[in-house]
Amino acid sequence: MSLHRSPSLLLELLRSKPVVDLATIRSALGNVSHMTAFRYLRQVPYRRSYNQNGRYYSHHEPSRYDRFGLWSWQDIHFSVDGSLRNTVRRLVREAEAGATQRELQERLRVRVYNTLLDLLRKGEIDRDRLARVYVYLHTDRGVRASQLQRREEILRSIAESREAETSAEVIIQVLLTLIRYPGLGPGEVVRRLRGHSPPVTTQQAEAVFTRYELGEKGGPSRH
């Protein structure tokens, strides 16, 4: 009977299958009680799934986790940290620009709202509101400041990218208008594009004329 209750037998089981449930573990150990099964589990490297109500167990093999310390088998998810709570706390603290609820949910593939609130209430993470979205942050003041700075840089980059896309769209609309109505000036182009989204201003139209050397009347300038 003692052979059936050896940690080596349990370790062999965990290594032989991607995931197992507690019933399988108990059976492999000779139909032991839940308490005995957990006593032997504590003697081997394992992780419990942070979803599926923690029903599944896997061998804790560091090489199988991705760069975020996560590993999945089908729709069963595991973390180097074990619990979802510890995983969320680590990911928030390690995130270069902090992390939003949506970012964490997409990475972990589970809901994290209640977990974030619990960590926040207990002072294990912090948060700030940027661009109408809460960003969860490290509690260390220096790390928090660095995360906020990086998040602001990312938001500026996104805004500049969108502005560039809008500018490209404005250029296209001005040029298309000149193809349809050759000889128009900047002000006349703007009147033709009234109601267009995004709106086109006289300054933008003039900038397009200058950039493409369209001259005062929508044609190539003559030098």
Secondary structure, DSSP 8 states (H G I E B T S, - for coil): -GGGG-HHHHHHHHHHSS-EEHHHHHHHTTS--HHHHHHHHTTS-EEE-SSGGG-EEEE--GGGS-TTSEEEETTEEEETTSSHHHHHHHHHHH-TT-EEHHHHHHHHSS--HHHHHHHHHTTSSEEEEETTEEEEE-SSHHHHHHHHHHHHHHHHHHHHHHHHHHHHHHHHHHHHHHHHSTT--HHHHHHHTTT-SS---HHHHHHHHHHTT-TTTTS----
